Each structure stands twice: as C-alpha cells, then as structure tokens.
Amino acid sequence: MGKITKQQYEFALKRVEELLPLVDETMSKNDPKVVELSMMSDIVIDYEKEHFPIEKPTVAELINCGLQETGITQKQLASELGVSPSRVSDFATGRAEPSLRVAGKICARLHISPSAMLML
C-alpha cells in the first residue's frame, strides 16, 4: 500500500466506526462488511503506526512500574538482588542499566516479561 493521506485515514476511521456495530463473529469472512472492516482497519493501523508511534518503555520505567505493581520498595528489591539500594536507585532512574544476570532476577521478582526488557 502506498502512503496513506490524512483524508484517507479519516475516511477509514469513520468507516471502521460505522462498520463495527454491523459486524460480529458469526458473519462469514467473505461478507462484504467484514472484508471492508478489515481493509479499513488495516489503513487506520498503518497510518497510526507511522504518525503516532508508541515509544517502548525504558528499563527504568519497567522497573518503576514493577515496583509499584508488586508493592516492593527499592530497598527490598536491592536486598533480594544482593546489590546496594543505591544501585537499584541507579536502575530506577536510568543512570545505569542492570547486567543480564541482574536484569533476569529483576524480571522474575517484579513479574516483568524478559522480552520486554530485552527489546529495549
């Protein structure tokens, strides 16, 4: 597909909103409404990926989110990892990144997907 214009995007977005209430999972994949909804959705997705990219979270953001969700303090995490609290603070502020070994332990303890941390 070529470059999608803003007008094409806005048209596709409007059609998606119109088609969504008319389509359900019992309909055939070949139903014209299902086909059009799929095509219009692809246009919207492609345009938004190009014009509204979502930034990947940093290691520091992942760690802070994990701490908040688990209710663990930086000091508790440091003790469990066998590193100093100032080292965990460095990770949580982005001043330093953990080694692979420590990152693996952080992922396990804070329930962070290792792939999320490795994709950074």
C-alpha positions in Angstrom: 0.0 0.0 0.0 1.3 3.5 -0.8 1.5 6.4 1.5 -1.8 6.9 3.3 -3.1 10.5 3.4 -4.7 12.2 6.3 -8.0 12.3 4.4 -7.8 8.5 3.6 -7.1 7.9 7.3 -10.0 10.0 8.4 -12.3 8.2 5.9 -11.2 4.8 7.0 -11.5 5.7 10.7 -15.1 6.9 10.1 -15.9 3.7 8.2 -14.5 1.5 11.0 -16.7 3.3 13.5 -19.7 2.8 11.2 -19.0 -0.9 10.4 -18.1 -2.1 13.9 -21.7 -2.3 15.2 -22.7 -4.1 12.0 -20.2 -6.9 12.1 -20.0 -9.8 14.5 -18.0 -13.1 14.8 -20.9 -15.2 13.3 -20.5 -13.5 9.9 -18.6 -15.1 7.1 -15.0 -13.8 6.5 -16.2 -13.2 2.9 -19.1 -10.9 3.9 -18.6 -7.5 2.3 -18.9 -5.7 5.6 -16.3 -8.0 7.2 -13.9 -7.5 4.2 -14.4 -3.7 4.3 -13.9 -3.5 8.0 -10.7 -5.5 7.7 -9.4 -3.2 4.9 -10.3 0.0 6.7 -8.8 -1.3 9.9 -5.5 -2.0 8.1 -5.5 1.6 6.7 -6.1 3.0 10.2 -3.4 0.8 11.8 -0.8 1.6 9.1 -1.4 5.4 9.4 -1.3 5.4 13.2 2.0 3.3 13.2 3.6 5.9 11.0 2.1 9.1 12.6 1.5 8.1 16.2 4.3 5.6 17.1 4.2 4.3 20.7 7.5 4.6 22.4 8.8 1.5 24.1 9.3 1.9 27.9 12.8 2.3 29.2 14.4 -0.2 31.7 13.9 2.4 34.4 10.2 2.7 33.6 9.7 -1.0 33.6 11.4 -1.3 37.0 9.4 1.5 38.5 6.2 0.1 37.2 7.1 -3.4 38.5 8.0 -1.9 41.9 4.6 -0.1 42.0 2.6 -3.1 40.9 4.2 -5.5 43.4 4.4 -3.0 46.3 8.1 -3.7 46.8 10.5 -0.9 47.8 13.8 -0.3 46.1 15.5 -1.2 49.4 13.6 -4.6 49.5 14.5 -5.3 45.8 18.2 -4.4 46.5 18.3 -6.9 49.3 16.7 -9.7 47.2 19.1 -9.0 44.3 22.1 -8.8 46.5 23.0 -5.3 45.4 23.1 -2.0 47.1 20.0 0.2 47.4 21.9 3.0 45.5 22.4 0.5 42.7 18.7 -0.2 42.4 18.1 3.6 42.5 20.5 4.0 39.6 18.5 1.4 37.7 15.2 3.0 38.6 16.4 6.5 37.5 18.0 5.3 34.3 21.6 6.3 35.5 22.7 2.7 35.0 21.3 -0.5 33.4 21.5 -3.9 35.2 23.7 -6.7 33.9 21.8 -9.5 32.1 22.0 -11.7 35.3 20.6 -8.9 37.5 18.0 -8.0 34.8 16.8 -11.6 34.8 16.4 -11.5 38.6 14.5 -8.2 38.4 12.2 -9.6 35.7 11.4 -12.7 37.8 10.8 -10.7 41.1 8.8 -7.8 39.5 6.9 -10.0 37.1 8.3 -8.2 34.0 8.5 -10.1 30.8 12.2 -10.7 29.9 11.3 -9.9 26.3 10.0 -6.5 27.2 13.3 -5.7 28.9 15.5 -7.2 26.2 13.6 -5.4 23.3 14.9 -2.0 24.6 
